[in-house]
Amino acid sequence: MIAGTVSAKPASPSAERDRIQLSPVLSAEDFPQRTLRPNRQLGNFVEIAKQLSFQTAAGEGWCKAHQEPFKLFCNQDQMLICVICRESRAHRTHRVVPTEEAAQAYKEQIQTQLNTLKQERGELLEWKQDAETQSQEYL
C-alpha cells in the first residue's frame, strides 16, 4: 500500500469507503488494473487550465517577446498570446478568444469530466464492495 493509507481491514463497508476517500493516493490494490483507463482529453484540459491560471498567479502572465500581458488564447496552438502576437503571421489566421472565455469553457469541460469520473469511481467502489462481500461469503 502507498504511504498514508491504512493497511488493516476496515470493520465495515462504510469504513472501507471512508478509507479510500480519505487516502491521498490509491494503490494498485484498491482497483484492478483492467478497470483503469487513461483519459488524455481530461489531461489536456487540466494542462490548459494550469497554464491559464498559474501563469498569471506566478507573474508569468506576460509575453516575453513583446512584454505585453496575455489577454488572448489561441485555440489552434492551445496557448496564451498577447494582442501583438495575435497580429503576427503565426496566429493571424487562428481562432482566438479572451483568456477569461477560454478559462470558463475549459472549466465547464473539466467539471463535466470530473462528474463523470466521480460517478465511475462510485460504481467501482460498489463493485469492489460486492466482490469483497462475495469473497467473505466464500470463506
C-alpha positions in Angstrom: 0.0 0.0 0.0 1.0 3.6 -0.6 2.1 5.7 2.4 -0.8 7.4 4.1 -3.3 4.6 3.6 -4.5 2.2 6.2 -3.4 -1.4 5.6 -5.6 -3.1 8.2 -9.0 -4.4 7.0 -11.8 -1.9 7.9 -14.6 -3.1 10.2 -17.4 -2.1 7.8 -18.1 -1.3 4.2 -18.6 2.3 5.0 -15.3 2.3 6.8 -13.7 0.9 3.6 -15.3 3.7 1.5 -14.1 6.3 4.0 -10.6 4.9 3.9 -10.4 5.1 0.2 -11.9 8.6 0.1 -9.5 9.9 2.8 -6.4 8.3 1.4 -4.3 10.7 -0.6 -3.2 8.1 -3.1 -4.9 5.0 -4.3 -2.7 1.9 -4.9 -3.0 -0.8 -7.5 -4.6 -2.9 -4.7 -7.5 -0.5 -4.5 -8.6 -1.1 -8.1 -7.7 -3.8 -10.6 -5.6 -2.5 -13.5 -8.1 -3.6 -16.1 -10.7 -1.1 -14.8 -8.4 2.0 -15.2 -8.1 3.8 -18.4 -6.0 6.9 -19.2 -8.1 10.0 -20.0 -6.0 12.1 -22.4 -8.8 14.6 -23.0 -9.1 15.4 -19.3 -5.3 15.5 -19.0 -5.2 18.1 -21.8 -7.9 20.2 -20.2 -6.0 20.1 -16.9 -2.8 21.2 -18.5 -4.5 24.1 -20.3 -6.3 25.2 -17.1 -3.0 25.1 -15.3 -1.4 27.3 -18.0 -4.3 29.8 -17.9 -4.4 30.1 -14.1 -0.9 29.6 -12.8 1.0 31.8 -15.3 -0.9 34.8 -14.2 -0.6 33.9 -10.5 3.1 33.2 -10.8 3.8 36.5 -12.6 4.3 34.7 -15.9 1.3 36.4 -17.5 3.5 38.4 -19.8 4.6 37.8 -23.4 8.4 37.5 -23.3 8.7 38.7 -26.9 6.5 41.8 -26.6 6.4 42.5 -22.9 2.6 42.6 -23.1 0.1 40.8 -20.8 -1.5 37.6 -22.1 -5.1 38.6 -23.0 -6.0 36.0 -25.6 -6.0 32.2 -26.0 -5.1 30.7 -29.4 -7.4 27.6 -29.8 -5.4 26.1 -32.6 -2.0 26.3 -30.7 -3.6 25.9 -27.3 -1.5 28.7 -25.8 -1.8 32.1 -24.3 -0.9 35.0 -26.6 -0.7 38.8 -26.3 -2.5 41.2 -28.7 0.6 41.8 -30.7 1.2 38.1 -31.2 -2.4 37.9 -32.4 -1.4 40.1 -35.4 1.7 38.1 -36.2 1.8 35.5 -39.1 1.9 32.7 -36.5 -1.6 33.4 -35.2 -3.3 35.7 -37.7 -5.5 33.0 -39.2 -6.1 31.2 -36.0 -9.3 31.4 -33.9 -8.5 33.3 -30.6 -10.7 34.1 -27.6 -10.2 36.2 -24.5 -8.5 34.3 -21.7 -11.5 34.5 -19.4 -13.8 33.0 -22.0 -11.3 30.1 -22.7 -10.8 29.5 -19.0 -14.6 29.3 -18.5 -15.1 26.9 -21.4 -12.3 24.6 -20.1 -13.6 24.9 -16.6 -17.0 23.6 -17.7 -15.5 20.8 -19.6 -13.3 19.8 -16.7 -16.3 19.9 -14.4 -18.3 17.6 -16.7 -15.4 15.1 -16.9 -14.9 15.3 -13.1 -18.6 14.5 -12.5 -18.3 11.5 -14.9 -15.2 10.3 -13.1 -16.8 10.6 -9.7 -19.8 8.6 -10.9 -17.4 5.9 -12.3 -15.5 5.9 -9.0 -18.7 5.3 -7.1 -19.6 2.4 -9.3 -16.1 0.9 -8.9 -16.4 1.3 -5.1 -19.7 -0.5 -5.2 -18.2 -3.2 -7.4 -15.3 -3.7 -5.1 -17.5 -3.9 -2.0 -19.7 -6.5 -3.8 -16.6 -8.5 -4.6 -15.3 -8.3 -1.1 -18.7 -9.4 0.3 -18.8 -12.3 -2.1 -15.3 -13.3 -1.1 -16.2 -13.3 2.6 -19.2 -15.4 1.8 -17.0 -18.0 0.0 -14.6 -18.1 3.0 
